[in-house]
């Protein structure tokens, strides 16, 4: 294992922020794995630290394939993580909206540039990231539609779903999008948690990454190869929104099957405790995402459901 | 007449409401009047537009007989942000000016954004007032995407600002309110002036004069107006950026909107722990300082100034 200082930001009031990459193997820059870009992405940090530990063992056992190398960056934003803030500690900008960065620009542009110049030539890029709304997902691989995305390759992670969504203008400054522009095959891996550690879904994500790297001939690793991934697109999911605000009492978990007409949640009046609204499944399906906040606004997308026929 | 443009229930006994006030001619509407919309409060820490909303309405109401069109004033399209001194949308940590044109069936912020676009659409002109942020002070200026230059520069010249910056197009900016409106044919001018969390009355008065001049040109106002000042108009290549090379405390030695000479001293970045100067900042070109750092603490990369050559 080699520890490399990728970027260092000097500070007057705090210790310097050091962004470190841990590389394994020698030769082609085969795969780069990036963890937390936001200060609350604790699960993403945890997964990367576990991966570093595993790669260290694999390297020691001679299971890194000859001529291949992997680098893991646990976090690019330790300053925000250390003070419990999601975005950049001083100006609240999002490092994952600053790629490919600009080395002469503003602070977070410099951070992004300092990272990107070290990782832009990898063949595969894997990012553990999070959604702007607090909620739980079925673990899945997400690819952005850029014209360079590779759905079949994404299935090699063996996660239950490969999800493709259209790139919107504000996505064009994310790491994933810019990796693709620089001809890296880029994938975002979503697990069930962000600001807490979910060991079960972390293990699933770690296994998915190792399985993927094994299939690409980068490491030698025997494991269960996971699922035959189902490909889904953003527009095919059903959004179930709240008509009423209040206390959110959820009855359906992620990955659970729901039938048309099922009461999948209730909205409770926060003063009287009465049921203000029942949230009904509009069709048969599998819960792909649900919010996990106890208090919800009206108009909030509470669930995203993968439609199924489920005649059995 | 106060109207609610969008309303969303909050969890506990409260509604989030996007409101506007509509001023109409004293003798009613014929149906052929043009409409100008003044919108602000997109970022909860930008308050300069609040005074403009007040002052514009005050002047119109005092001379309501001069009003010949419709004026819609939207003082707060991110009201929770203003109330909680939060730049983005509280609870989502989203930049409201990166979610337009919104989505009626989307999340709460996207839903609100779509309602705002629907309501503003069709205005003869929209003035979208921003106030930089807490870090930088800006001279009153209009920023125009080069794609809309031909339509917007003539309108912007009426707004009585000091400066018009025609900047290059960037994909990420396609999610802004102004881009989303301009692309559907509603001319929208982005004004930047002052500094976050403050109100600079002279800038507010200056812009209010300009909005009335624009209204007169559009046939919405027939009262007396000023002759707008002749703004400097420039493109990206004429703007130099100065970013901090070191962290520390920035103390300027030039004034905002003042001329500087190439290699002239702009200020210093100090180290309060060691009592030393971490970096001395010099002008890269002759020009005028139209953006100047207001908030003293800087990291490496923090914007210190922009100079128009």
Interface residues (C-beta under 8 A of the other chain):
Chain A: X9 X10 X11 X12 X13 X86 X87 X90 X91 X92 X97 X104 X105 X106 X107 X108 X109 X110 X132 X133 X168 X169 X170 X172 X173 X239 X241 X244 X245 X246 X247 X270 X271 X295 X296 X297 X298 X299 X300 X301
Chain B: X8 X9 X10 X11 X12 X13 X16 X87 X88 X91 X92 X93 X94 X98 X99 X105 X106 X107 X108 X111 X133 X135 X171 X172 X173 X174 X175 X241 X243 X246 X247 X248 X249 X271 X272 X273 X278 X297 X299 X300 X301 X302 X303
